[in-house]
Amino acid sequence: MSSLLTETTITFGKYKNKDLSLMIKDRNYCSWLSEQDWFLKNYEYLYNRIKEYKPKKFFVPENKTDSSTIEKLVETYPYFNLIDVNDLKIALNDTEKICYKYYTKLLKNIKDKLIDNLDDNPYNIKAPSGWLNKFEKKYAIPRNDFKDFLQTYDLPNITLIIEEIKKFGGIEYKGNKSFKIAKEKSLRQEKYWENILKKYYSEDIGTQFKFENCFFDFIHIKKNILFECKLGLKDFNEEQYKKYITTLKNYNIIYLIDKDCIIDFKNNKLYTTDKEKYLISISQTNIKNNIFLKMFINLNIDEIQNIELFFQN
């Protein structure tokens, strides 16, 4: 325990002995905390600081959107009028500055498309293609850092902004509908694994854990294991994996795939209740010049009757 305690020193959980200024950036964790009765009862000051913290205000002007015409929308939509990075009244690190500049550039491009399409249906625009890939290639920064930046400061991603603009024009954004379906499927899968992990490890399992600027779905600190969910083999990302490897130190990472597979790259093992499914999936995985293709092929596959048997060993 640090000898210097202040009003904003965290004395519990994954940010124990850290300052509120660090924890408050973990928006998922703060959201969860604010729903806990014990937190409100025992930490009223911290509870109020979390509730009062509105990071988006540093970036987004408070003007009200007027969508009566496309011209008015372009002029008043807050995300088309973001505060310049040099005028921000909040300190950003170098990576965050790059993320914010890229974010404002994307929004300017969307704004320009609306203006260029005034003669047609200006609301019928598409999300920029491959914008995360372009970000990674241009700046050599993992896309997850960009996603973390948006999450930290409560800024909506580009998909959600496109959806909102289309709604102004009375257009349903089917692309975001697919995104929402995938997100709901992902949340159901995470809940499935959470129930299993807590069944065997009880309170030793932490959820939605931020470790060295990486977000993991679950952590078992005593066993030095981080658990990460993936819907399928196609969802593995090389840049993300490299970032994890440089971060893990003495931690091992176990991948929880779909609801029937567990991959432990450290021990070169894949456990599944459906061996044939994953043999086919590996053979059809189109990951050229990617470390995962070789890693998948070299895995020793063990078929087990019940996926929970992995946690009983």
C-alpha positions in Angstrom: 0.0 0.0 0.0 1.3 3.4 -0.9 2.2 5.5 2.1 0.6 8.6 0.5 -3.1 8.2 0.3 -5.4 10.9 -1.1 -9.1 11.3 -1.7 -8.6 9.9 -5.2 -6.5 6.8 -4.3 -8.3 3.6 -5.2 -8.1 1.0 -2.4 -9.9 -1.9 -4.1 -10.1 -4.0 -7.2 -7.8 -4.0 -10.2 -6.8 -0.3 -9.7 -5.8 -0.7 -6.1 -3.2 1.8 -5.0 -3.7 3.7 -8.3 -5.2 7.2 -8.7 -8.8 7.8 -9.9 -7.4 9.6 -12.9 -6.2 6.2 -14.3 -9.3 4.2 -13.4 -11.7 6.8 -14.7 -10.4 6.2 -18.2 -11.6 2.6 -18.1 -15.1 3.4 -19.1 -16.4 -0.2 -19.0 -15.1 -0.8 -15.5 -16.5 2.6 -14.3 -19.9 1.8 -15.8 -19.9 -1.6 -13.9 -18.8 0.1 -10.7 -21.5 2.7 -10.8 -24.1 -0.1 -10.8 -22.7 -1.8 -7.7 -24.6 -1.0 -4.4 -21.4 -1.5 -2.3 -19.6 1.1 -4.4 -22.2 3.8 -3.8 -22.5 2.9 -0.1 -18.8 2.8 0.7 -17.2 5.1 -1.9 -19.7 8.0 -2.3 -16.9 10.5 -3.3 -15.5 8.2 -6.0 -19.0 7.4 -7.2 -19.9 11.0 -7.7 -16.6 11.7 -9.5 -17.3 8.9 -11.9 -20.9 10.1 -12.5 -19.7 13.7 -13.0 -16.9 12.7 -15.5 -18.0 13.4 -19.0 -14.8 13.1 -21.1 -16.6 13.8 -24.4 -17.1 17.4 -23.4 -13.4 18.1 -24.1 -13.8 17.2 -27.8 -17.4 17.8 -28.8 -19.0 21.4 -28.8 -22.3 21.7 -27.0 -24.2 23.1 -30.0 -27.5 21.4 -30.8 -27.9 19.5 -34.0 -30.3 21.1 -36.5 -31.3 18.4 -39.1 -34.1 20.4 -40.8 -32.0 20.6 -43.9 -28.7 18.9 -45.0 -27.0 22.2 -44.9 -28.1 22.8 -41.3 -27.0 19.3 -40.4 -23.5 19.8 -41.8 -23.2 23.2 -40.1 -24.4 22.1 -36.6 -23.7 18.4 -36.2 -21.2 18.3 -33.2 -19.0 15.6 -34.7 -18.4 17.7 -37.8 -17.2 20.5 -35.5 -14.8 18.8 -33.2 -12.4 21.0 -31.2 -9.0 21.2 -32.8 -6.3 19.1 -31.2 -4.2 22.2 -30.4 -7.2 23.8 -28.5 -8.1 20.8 -26.3 -8.2 21.4 -22.6 -7.2 17.9 -21.8 -3.8 16.3 -22.0 -3.4 13.6 -24.6 -0.4 11.4 -25.1 1.3 11.1 -28.5 -0.7 8.0 -29.5 -4.0 9.6 -28.5 -3.2 12.8 -30.5 -2.6 10.7 -33.6 -5.9 8.8 -33.0 -7.8 12.1 -32.5 -6.4 13.6 -35.7 -7.3 10.5 -37.7 -10.8 10.6 -36.2 -11.3 14.2 -37.1 -10.0 13.5 -40.6 -12.5 10.6 -41.1 -15.3 12.9 -40.0 -14.2 15.6 -42.3 -14.3 13.1 -45.2 -17.9 12.1 -44.3 -18.9 15.8 -44.1 -17.4 16.4 -47.5 -19.3 13.5 -49.0 -22.6 14.9 -47.7 -21.8 18.3 -49.3 -20.8 16.6 -52.6 -24.0 14.6 -52.8 -26.4 17.5 -52.3 -27.9 16.9 -55.7 -28.7 13.3 -55.0 -29.6 11.8 -51.6 -26.8 13.1 -49.4 -27.9 10.9 -46.5 -27.2 7.7 -48.5 -23.5 7.5 -47.7 -21.3 4.6 -46.8 -18.8 4.2 -44.1 -15.2 4.6 -45.3 -13.8 1.3 -46.3 -10.8 -0.3 -44.5 -10.3 2.7 -42.3 -8.9 0.6 -39.4 -6.5 -1.1 -41.8 -5.4 2.3 -43.2 -4.8 3.6 -39.7 -2.6 0.6 -38.8 -0.6 0.8 -42.0 -0.1 4.6 -41.9 0.8 5.0 -38.3 2.1 1.5 -37.3 -0.3 1.6 -34.3 -2.6 -1.3 -33.6 -6.3 -0.7 -34.4 -7.1 -1.6 -30.8 -5.3 1.5 -29.6 -7.7 3.5 -31.8 -10.7 1.6 -30.4 -9.4 2.1 -26.8 -9.0 5.8 -27.5 -12.7 6.2 -28.5 -13.8 4.1 -25.6 -11.7 6.0 -23.1 -13.3 9.4 -24.1 -16.8 8.1 -24.9 -16.5 9.0 -28.6 -18.8 7.1 -31.0 -17.1 5.0 -33.6 -17.5 5.8 -37.3 -20.1 3.1 -37.8 -22.4 4.6 -35.2 -22.0 8.1 -36.7 -22.9 6.8 -40.2 -26.0 5.2 -38.6 -27.0 8.5 -37.0 -26.6 10.5 -40.1 -28.7 8.0 -42.1 -31.4 8.2 -39.4 -31.6 12.0 -40.0 -32.5 11.2 -43.6 -34.9 8.4 -42.6 -32.6 5.6 -43.9 -32.0 2.4 -42.1 -28.3 1.5 -41.8 -28.2 -2.2 -42.5 -24.5 -2.3 -42.0 -24.8 -1.3 -38.4 -27.7 -3.8 -38.0 -25.2 -6.6 -38.9 -22.7 -5.0 -36.5 -25.3 -5.1 -33.7 -26.1 -8.7 -34.3 -22.5 -9.7 -34.2 -22.0 -7.7 -31.0 -25.0 -9.4 -29.4 -23.6 -12.8 -30.4 -20.2 -11.8 -28.9 -21.8 -10.8 -25.6 -23.7 -14.0 -25.4 -20.5 -16.0 -26.0 -18.6 -14.0 -23.3 -21.4 -14.7 -20.8 -21.3 -18.4 -21.7 -17.6 -18.5 -20.8 -17.9 -16.3 -17.8 -20.4 -18.7 -16.3 -18.0 -21.6 -16.8 -15.0 -19.7 -15.5 -16.8 -18.6 -12.4 -18.1 -22.1 -11.8 -14.6 -23.4 -11.5 -12.6 -20.4 -10.3 -15.3 -18.4 -8.4 -14.1 -15.0 -7.2 -10.6 -15.5 -8.6 -11.9 -14.6 -12.0 -11.9 -10.9 -13.0 -13.9 -9.7 -16.0 -13.1 -7.0 -18.7 -9.6 -6.5 -17.3 -7.3 -3.8 -18.5 -3.7 -4.9 -18.3 -0.8 -2.7 -19.5 -3.1 -0.9 -21.9 -4.6 -4.1 -23.3 -8.2 -5.2 -22.6 -8.8 -8.9 -21.9 -12.1 -10.6 -21.3 -11.1 -12.5 -18.2 -8.1 -12.8 -15.8 -7.1 -15.3 -13.2 -4.3 -13.5 -11.3 -3.3 -16.4 -9.0 -2.8 -18.7 -12.0 -1.3 -15.9 -14.2 -3.8 -16.6 -17.0 -5.6 -14.1 -19.2 -8.6 -15.4 -21.1 -9.7 -13.9 -24.4 -12.9 -14.7 -26.4 -13.0 -15.1 -30.2 -16.1 -16.0 -32.2 -13.9 -18.0 -34.6 -10.4 -18.6 -36.0 -11.0 -15.8 -38.6 -11.2 -13.3 -35.8 -7.5 -13.6 -34.8 -5.6 -10.5 -35.5 -1.8 -10.6 -35.8 -1.1 -7.0 -34.7 -3.3 -7.6 -31.6 -1.5 -10.8 -30.8 1.9 -9.2 -31.1 0.8 -6.5 -28.8 -0.4 -9.1 -26.3 2.8 -11.0 -26.5 4.9 -7.9 -25.6 2.5 -7.1 -22.8 1.9 -10.5 -21.1 5.3 -10.9 -19.4 4.7 -13.8 -17.0 1.1 -14.3 -18.0 -0.3 -17.0 -20.3 -3.2 -16.3 -22.6 -5.9 -18.9 -23.3 -8.3 -18.3 -26.2 -11.9 -19.3 -25.8 -13.4 -20.0 -29.3 -17.1 -20.0 -30.0 -18.6 -22.2 -27.3 -16.7 -25.5 -28.1 -13.0 -24.8 -28.4 -10.1 -23.7 -26.2 -6.6 -22.8 -27.6 -3.5 -22.7 -25.5 -0.7 -21.6 -27.8 1.9 -21.8 -25.0 1.4 -25.5 -24.8 0.6 -25.9 -28.5 -2.9 -27.4 -27.7 -6.4 -27.0 -29.1 -9.2 -28.6 -27.1 -12.6 -29.0 -28.7 -15.8 -31.1 -28.6 -15.8 -31.0 -32.5 -12.4 -32.0 -33.9 -13.7 -32.3 -37.5 -15.1 -28.7 -37.4 -11.8 -27.2 -36.5 -9.7 -29.3 -38.8 -11.9 -28.0 -41.6 -11.8 -24.4 -40.2 -8.0 -24.5 -40.1 -7.7 -25.9 -43.6 -10.0 -23.1 -44.9 -8.4 -20.3 -42.9 -7.2 -17.7 -45.4 -4.5 -15.9 -43.5 -1.6 -15.6 -46.0 1.7 -14.3 -44.7 0.3 -14.5 -41.2 1.8 -16.1 -38.1 -1.6 -17.7 -37.2 -1.7 -20.0 -40.3 1.5 -21.8 -39.1 0.4 -21.7 -35.5 -3.0 -23.2 -36.3 -1.6 -26.0 -38.5 1.0 -27.0 -35.8 -1.5 -27.2 -33.0 -2.1 -30.6 -31.3 -5.9 -31.1 -31.4 -7.5 -33.0 -28.5 -11.2 -33.9 -28.8 -12.9 -34.0 -25.5 -16.5 -34.9 -24.6 -17.2 -31.8 -22.6 -15.4 -28.5 -23.0 -15.5 -28.0 -19.2 -13.1 -31.0 -18.8 -10.3 -28.5 -19.7 -10.9 -26.6 -16.4 -11.0 -29.8 -14.3 -7.4 -30.7 -15.0 
